[in-house]
Amino acid sequence: MKYDYFRGHPIKQRANGVYIYVDTGELVAETWEDRPCGYCGKHNSPEGYDGCIGEIEGAINACCGHGNEAEAYIQYPDGRRLGGRDAMRLVEERAICRLFFALQ
């Protein structure tokens, strides 16, 4: 069976149109905020940012793609949008900088 994915977790649609998680059978609509990313295992930050990327200065919205690089994006208030590999490159550069300064 081919599954869809939501935030890195395999999901399937029931006959009544409702989506459930494959691993638990829980309703996606009722439990998605309580589950960590299915790719990296991190929960969202208290502010709602993806746990693996946190806040991106100047961005209004961002997503790590949860294991699917093509779905990653960063949106800015002036209308600019980085997607896919370009978005992930910026996320990776930020992570390297945070690690470098943490070691200082």
VENGI-V930534 format. One record per backbone hydrogen bond with DSSP energy under -0.5 kcal/mol. NH is the residue of the N-H (numbers start at 1). CO is the residue of the C=O. Records with the same first field share a line. If there is no record, write none. Layout:
NH: CO, CO
This chain:
4: 11
6: 9
9: 6
11: 4
12: 20
14: 12, 18
17: 14
20: 12
21: 26
22: 10
25: 21
28: 19
30: 27
31: 27, 28
32: 28
34: 31
35: 31, 32
37: 42
38: 7
41: 37
45: 49
48: 45
53: 50
54: 50
57: 55
59: 56
60: 75
61: 75
63: 73
68: 65
69: 67
71: 68
72: 69
73: 63
74: 82
75: 61
76: 80
77: 58
79: 76
82: 74
84: 72
86: 83
88: 84
89: 85
90: 86
91: 87
92: 88
93: 89
94: 90
95: 91
96: 92
97: 93
98: 94
99: 95
100: 96
101: 97
102: 98
103: 99
104: 100, 101
